[in-house]
């Protein structure tokens, strides 16, 4: 006896696959130096520290601007 090639319609299969295409919320932890939220295992964008030491020099937002 022959078996069916597709037991469920393709549209139903597609919708089940697409149901898992969601994005997860970004995990954040508190920076131990400046207490700003940051991603785990990333350099802090606020103070430039990682694992208790300074690794990135943070530039001033207004550096190079002349205000008259």
N, C-alpha and C positions, 0 to 999 in steps of 0.2 A: 504494500500500500504506500502511496506517495505521501511525503511529508510536506507541509506548507513551508514555503521559503521565508515568508514574513508572517509571524503570528499577530503582530501589532502593527497598526498603520504607521507609516513613516512620520506623519505629522505628530503623532503621540510620542514617538521615539525622540524626535527633535526637541520637543518641548521638555522632555525629561532631562536631556543633556544640557539644554540651555538653563535649566533651573539651578545648575551648579556654577554658573558663570558670574557669581556675585563677588564683590570686592569685600575684603575684611577691613575693619577699622584698624588704623595704624596704632601700634602699641607704643606708648610713651612711658618713660620713667623720669624721675626727678634728677636733675644734675646735682651731684654732691657739692659742687663749688658755688654755683649761682642760684640753684634751686629752680631753674627754668625747666619746662618740659622738653625732653629730647628723646630721640629713638635709641633703644638699647644697642650697644656696640657701635655707636656712631659718635663722632666728635660733636661736642655741644656747639650749636651755631651761635649761641649768645656769648659765651666766654672763651671758646676755642680750646677747652681742655678735654683730655681723654685719659682715663685710668690714673687720675690724680696729677697729671703733668700737662704743661702748656705745649700743644702741638701745632696750633694754627694761630697766626697773628691776626687778630680781628681789626679790620680797618674801620675808621670813623665813617659814619654814613655821610657826613657833610664835608669830608676831606676834599680839598681842591675846589670847593665852591667859594665864590666871592660874593658876599652879601653887601649891597650898597646901602 
